[in-house]
Structures are given as structure tokens and as C-alpha cells.
Amino acid sequence: MKKIKNPWLHLVGEGYNCFGCAPTNPWGLKMEAYEDGEEIVALWTAHDNYQGWVKTLHGGIQATLLDEIAGWLVFRKLQTAGQTVRLNMKYRKPIPTGDDVQLRVSARLVEMKRNMAIIAAEIRYNEEVCSSADITYYCFSKEEAAAHFHLDGCELKDN
């Protein structure tokens, strides 16, 4: 796996405060994305601050994790910005919380239909799929991504 550079780090303090990936958002998820072949992956610890029920990861946080990793797939694999059009969740089994609970959140591109990316995403704990989603993203042109979303490419981090 190779770490993906966060292309918005230069905007910290100038409005970049994404709940999913901004490293300086004190309430955020602070996700970091990696490229693993055709997949985009995040390894994320399900701390107790994100529980819904006692020691159980909140369903909205699960949806956010899947939506965020799908966004990073659009940034890296398609080299543009996008917007969620549809997110169809399937909660398969409860996910525990705790400082020792590491999740693997992943996404892969299923197909492109003109400017719509169809993405499959899942959350695994102990190698079991706990949640999954079929996500559709509207993809902006690269010119729109640069002009409106400050995205001029999404590269891998140097070793």
C-alpha cells in the first residue's frame, strides 16, 4: 500500500476542515487514504467517541467512512472531484469501538457511466465485512475540480 498525499493540506487554516479527512479537525475522523492496487484503503481506529450504542460504532459514522473512502477513490483513480449522488448502505453486523479496534475501509470502482462513478465500498473488522455500500458519485470535469475544489491532481506520497 502506498499513502496518498492529501492535496488540501496547504489549505489548513484557510477553510479546509473536512470532517472525514482534515488532520486538524478536532472532532473529525482524520482518515488517511492509501492506494492498494485497484482499491483505495484507509486503516481507521474506531475510538469510543464515535459510538452510537455502548461500545458499538454509530451507523452514521460507518456511512461517513464509506462515503469518504469513495471520495478518495474519485480523487486518486479518476483525478477529479465528485459529489455523492446515492449511497445505499447495508449494515451486516455490529462494529465494536475501542482504542484497539482497527478497521479496514476500502473502495473500488465498479464502472463509469458517462460522468457517474459506481463504487463498491466496505468496512472490515477482523477480516469480516461488517458494512458495505454501493455509492454513486457525480464526477466534475478536471477544470471544475481545479477551479472550485482546489484539486489539481491527487498523487502518491514519496517514500
N, C-alpha and C positions, 0 to 999 in steps of 0.2 A: 504494500500500500504506500502511496505517495501523498503527502499532505498538499492540499490545495491552498494557495495564497488567498487570503481574504482581500479582495480588491477594494474594499471600502475602509480599510484601516486608516488611510490618510484623512478620512472624514470624521474620525472620532473627535468630539468637541465641536463639530460643525453640523450636527444634526443626525449623524449615524448613531442609532441606538436600538437596533433591531432586537426584539425580544428573543429571537431564535439564535442569532449568531454574534451579536456585538459583545466583544470581550469585556467591555466596561459597563454594561447594563447590570446593576446590582441585583435585579430581580429576574434577569433573563436566563436562558438555557445555556448560553455560551458554547454553542455547538461549534466544532471544528470538523471540516469535511476532508475526506481522503478519496483518492481515486484508486480503485481496486479492479483493474481490468475494465469491464463494461459497467461496473457498478460504482456508485458514489456512496460512501460509507461514513458514518460518524459513530464513534465509541463514546457513550454518554453514561454518566453515573446518575442513577435515579435517587437523588437525595430526598430525605423526608419532607423537605419544604414543598415538594411537588405532589404530595399525596392528596387523594380525594377522600378515601376511607382510610382507616388506620393501616399504616404500612402497605398501602396499595396505591400505585401510580394513577393519578387523575386521568380520566378518559380524554379530557380536552388537551392535556399536556401530550398525551400519546398522539392525538391528531396533529398537534403543532409540530412535534418531532417529525412526523411523516411528511407533512406539508413542507417543512423547512428543507429536509433532505431532497425532496423532489425539486425544490427551487434550485438547490446547488447542482443538481443534475442538469438543469436547464442552463445555468451559468457556465458550467465546465464543459459538458458534452456538446451543447449547442452554441456556446459562446455568445449568448444573448440573455436578456432579462425576460421574465414572464410573469404571468398573473394566474392564480388559481381560478379555474372556471368551475371545477367539480372535484369533490373529494368524497369518495364512497368508502367508509370505514367498516372493518369487520374486527370486532373485539373477540378474540378466540379464548383467551384465558387471562386471569388477573396477573399483573406485573407487580412484584414487590418493590418497596423502596428501602433505602438504606445506603450508607456510605460504601458498602461492599457490593452493591448491585450495579454491575456494568451491563449496559445494553448495546446491542449492535443494531443500528438503524441504517437501512440501506434502500437504495432506489436504483431502478434500471429502466431504460427507455424501451417501451414495448413497440411503439410505432409512431410515425408522424403522419398527420392528416392535414396537409397544407401547413398552416401555422399553429396547429394544435399538437402538443406533445402528449401522448398517452403513456403514463408512467405507472409502474408497479412498485410499491414500497412496503417494507415490513420492519417490524421490531422483533428482535430475537433476544431472549434471555436464556442462558444455559443452552444455547443452540436450538431452542424450541421457538417456533413462530408464535408470538403472543397476540400481535395485532398486525393487520395488513390493510392496505388501501389501494384502490385504483384511483389515480389522480389525473385530471386533465388540466394542462396548462396552456393558456394562450401565450404564444411567443411573439414578442415585439421584434421589429426589424433591428438589425445591429445598429443602425443610425439612431433609432429611437432609444435603444438601450444606452448608447453613449450620451445622447443629448439629455435624456430625462432621468436616467438611473445611474449615471456616473460609471457605467460599465464599458470599459474599452478592452475587454478580454478577461479571461479567468485562467490563470496559469498555475502550474505546479510550483511548489516551493523548492528552491535549490537545496541540495543536501547539506 
